[in-house]
């Protein structure tokens, strides 16, 4: 942290080192490279700030004034998932600046993922170029790994809340090295997950899937997720809820996947 002068709030928030990965009117993500003990270390610095009072009003009970802030929740969620070996992104630090109790500025720092590629980019750009058997094998392996990761996540009574393809990252071009990122909406449930909670995450994954995967592949994914060879009544009910939730999201999520602008996976 000291190597990048990020050890206190103001230097971290005002940091302009590295390259901008994503920027909006009230947030920015930077990729920063530092040297630690002679080795190169990649950090991601995510910053958020208030630009209008509407942001405060709309999130007054979601951490802007009451409750845990988004950055605090994301840091805690990353700690959990890193402990469970479901992400390579290690939370390093976060900071908050409040004014008269209102959250005004915040930042989150995490380590990077080696040679990252988001799953949407992998599906869009890599899988179509794999010939014949390699392509079929690559598709099966990717779906198997995503099903495994989602199954393990849900077995821990945890839901991601934004489980879109862009928030799954492959390291070193290897689908077996899959990580979850960007999870301020992640939630640890006290009891075993209900069908509706599982369906919400699965629907986010399925939203753009009809344009890239056959119906049989999507069914195989669900069977892998449930670790079963055939659908029972519970499986059919899960499918019904997934399809119902996914349908309104399909066009928007397809647009995300097809976006022409180059995108670096963030962590």
C-alpha positions in Angstrom: 0.0 0.0 0.0 2.8 2.4 0.9 4.5 1.7 -2.4 1.5 3.2 -4.2 0.9 5.9 -1.5 -2.5 4.5 -0.7 -2.2 4.0 3.0 -4.6 6.8 4.1 -8.0 8.0 2.8 -7.1 11.2 0.9 -4.1 9.8 -1.1 -6.1 6.7 -2.0 -9.2 8.5 -3.1 -7.3 11.1 -5.1 -4.9 8.5 -6.7 -4.5 9.0 -10.4 -1.9 6.3 -10.9 -2.4 3.4 -13.4 -5.2 3.2 -16.0 -8.9 3.8 -15.8 -10.9 0.6 -16.3 -14.3 2.1 -15.9 -15.7 5.5 -15.1 -19.1 7.1 -14.6 -20.4 10.3 -13.2 -20.0 9.1 -9.6 -17.6 6.2 -9.7 -14.2 5.1 -11.1 -12.2 1.9 -11.2 -8.4 2.1 -11.7 -5.9 -0.6 -12.3 -2.7 0.2 -10.4 0.6 -1.7 -10.6 3.1 -1.5 -7.7 6.2 -3.3 -6.7 6.3 -5.3 -3.5 9.6 -7.0 -2.5 10.8 -6.8 -6.1 7.6 -8.4 -7.5 4.9 -6.8 -9.6 1.5 -6.5 -7.8 -1.7 -5.4 -9.5 -4.3 -3.6 -7.4 -7.8 -2.4 -8.4 -9.0 0.8 -6.8 -12.7 1.4 -6.9 -13.9 4.9 -5.9 -17.4 6.3 -5.4 -18.7 9.8 -4.6 -21.9 11.8 -4.3 -22.7 14.2 -7.1 -26.3 14.9 -6.4 -28.7 14.8 -3.4 -30.9 12.2 -5.2 -28.2 9.6 -4.5 -28.4 10.3 -0.8 -32.2 10.1 -0.7 -32.5 6.9 -2.7 -30.0 5.1 -0.6 -30.7 6.5 2.8 -31.4 3.1 4.3 -28.8 1.3 2.2 -25.7 2.7 3.9 -25.7 6.3 2.9 -27.0 7.1 6.4 -28.4 4.0 8.0 -26.9 0.6 7.9 -23.7 -0.8 6.4 -22.4 1.1 3.3 -22.0 -0.6 -0.1 -18.2 -0.5 0.2 -18.2 -2.0 3.7 -20.5 -4.8 2.5 -18.4 -5.6 -0.6 -15.2 -5.7 1.5 -16.9 -8.2 3.9 -18.3 -10.3 1.1 -14.9 -10.5 -0.6 -13.4 -11.6 2.6 -15.9 -14.4 2.9 -15.6 -15.6 -0.7 -11.8 -15.5 -0.6 -11.9 -17.6 2.6 -14.2 -20.1 0.7 -11.8 -20.0 -2.3 -14.4 -18.7 -4.6 -12.4 -15.6 -5.7 -8.8 -14.8 -6.3 -9.5 -11.1 -5.6 -8.2 -10.4 -2.1 -9.7 -7.4 -0.3 -6.9 -5.1 0.9 -8.5 -2.0 2.3 -11.6 0.3 2.2 -12.3 3.8 3.4 -15.3 6.0 4.0 -15.7 9.8 4.4 -18.9 10.9 6.1 -20.3 14.4 6.4 -22.8 15.0 9.2 -23.4 11.2 9.1 -23.9 11.0 5.4 -21.5 8.8 3.3 -19.9 11.2 0.8 -16.9 9.4 -0.6 -15.6 5.9 -0.4 -13.0 3.6 -1.9 -12.2 -0.2 -2.1 -8.8 -1.7 -2.9 -8.4 -5.4 -4.0 -5.7 -7.4 -5.5 -5.9 -8.3 -9.1 -6.6 -11.6 -10.7 -3.8 -13.1 -12.9 -4.5 -12.5 -16.6 -8.2 -11.9 -16.1 -11.0 -12.3 -18.6 -14.6 -11.9 -17.8 -16.9 -14.8 -18.7 -18.9 -12.7 -21.1 -15.8 -11.9 -23.1 -14.7 -15.6 -22.9 -18.0 -16.7 -24.3 -18.1 -14.0 -26.9 -14.5 -13.9 -28.1 -12.8 -17.2 -27.2 -15.3 -20.1 -27.4 -16.4 -19.3 -31.0 -12.8 -19.6 -32.2 -12.2 -23.0 -30.8 -12.5 -25.7 -33.5 -14.7 -28.8 -33.4 -14.1 -31.0 -30.3 -12.1 -28.3 -28.6 -15.0 -25.9 -28.8 -17.5 -28.5 -27.5 -15.1 -29.4 -24.7 -14.6 -25.8 -23.8 -18.3 -25.1 -23.6 -18.9 -28.1 -21.4 -16.1 -27.2 -19.1 -17.1 -23.6 -18.7 -20.7 -24.5 -17.9 -19.5 -27.2 -15.5 -17.3 -24.8 -13.6 -19.9 -22.0 -13.4 -22.4 -24.6 -12.1 -19.9 -25.8 -9.5 -19.1 -22.3 -8.3 -22.7 -21.3 -8.0 -23.6 -24.6 -6.2 -20.8 -24.1 -3.7 -21.8 -20.4 -3.2 -25.5 -21.4 -2.5 -24.5 -24.3 -0.3 -22.9 -21.7 2.0 -26.3 -19.9 2.1 -24.9 -17.0 0.2 -26.4 -15.2 -2.8 -24.4 -12.9 -5.1 -27.2 -10.5 -6.1 -25.5 -9.5 -9.4 -24.4 -12.9 -10.8 -24.1 -11.7 -14.4 -21.4 -13.1 -16.7 -19.3 -9.9 -16.4 -19.0 -10.5 -12.7 -17.4 -14.0 -13.2 -13.7 -13.8 -14.1 -11.4 -16.5 -15.6 -7.7 -16.4 -14.6 -5.0 -17.4 -17.0 -7.5 -18.5 -19.7 -8.5 -21.5 -17.5 -12.2 -21.9 -16.7 -11.3 -24.0 -13.7 -9.8 -20.8 -12.2 -13.0 -19.0 -11.8 -13.6 -16.0 -9.5 -16.5 -14.0 -8.4 -16.2 -10.2 -8.3 -18.3 -7.0 -7.8 -20.6 -8.1 -5.0 -21.9 -5.2 -2.9 -25.4 -6.9 -3.0 -24.1 -10.3 -1.8 -26.0 -11.6 1.2 -25.3 -14.3 3.8 -28.6 -16.0 4.6 -29.3 -17.5 8.1 -31.2 -20.4 6.7 -31.1 -22.7 3.8 -31.8 -20.8 0.6 -35.3 -20.9 -0.8 -36.0 -21.6 -4.4 -36.7 -17.8 -5.1 -33.2 -16.8 -3.8 -31.5 -19.5 -5.9 -33.5 -18.6 -8.9 -32.5 -14.9 -8.8 -28.8 -15.8 -9.2 -29.5 -18.5 -11.8 -31.7 -16.1 -13.8 -28.9 -13.5 -14.0 -26.7 -16.3 -15.5 -29.4 -17.5 -17.9 -30.5 -14.0 -19.2 -28.2 -13.9 -22.3 -27.7 -17.6 -22.5 -30.2 -18.5 -25.3 -28.1 -16.6 -27.8 -24.9 -18.5 -27.0 -25.9 -22.0 -25.7 -28.4 -24.6 -26.8 -31.4 -25.5 -24.7 -29.8 -28.9 -23.9 -26.6 -27.2 -22.7 -28.7 -24.9 -20.4 -30.5 -27.9 -19.0 -27.2 -29.7 -18.4 -26.0 -26.7 -16.5 -29.0 -26.8 -14.2 -28.6 -30.6 -13.7 -24.9 -30.0 -12.8 -25.8 -27.3 -10.4 -28.3 -29.6 -8.7 -26.0 -32.6 -9.0 -28.7 -34.8 -10.5 -29.2 -36.7 -13.7 -32.9 -35.8 -14.2 -35.4 -33.2 -13.3 -37.7 -33.8 -10.4 -40.6 -31.6 -9.2 -38.3 -29.3 -7.3 -36.0 -29.0 -10.4 -39.0 -28.1 -12.6 -40.2 -25.5 -10.2 -36.7 -24.0 -10.1 -36.6 -23.8 -13.9 -40.0 -22.1 -14.0 -38.9 -19.4 -11.6 -35.5 -18.9 -13.4 -37.2 -18.5 -16.8 -39.8 -16.1 -15.3 -37.1 -13.9 -13.8 -34.7 -14.1 -16.7 -37.1 -13.1 -19.5 -37.3 -9.4 -18.7 -33.5 -9.2 -18.4 -32.6 -10.9 -21.7 -32.2 -8.0 -24.1 -30.4 -5.8 -21.6 -27.9 -8.6 -20.7 -27.4 -9.5 -24.4 -26.5 -5.9 -25.0 -23.9 -6.0 -22.2 -22.3 -9.1 -23.7 -22.2 -7.7 -27.2 -20.8 -4.4 -26.2 -18.0 -3.5 -28.6 -15.9 -1.4 -26.2 -12.9 -3.3 -24.8 -13.3 -4.2 -21.2 -10.8 -5.3 -18.6 -12.2 -7.6 -15.9 -12.1 -5.7 -12.6 -11.6 -7.3 -9.2 
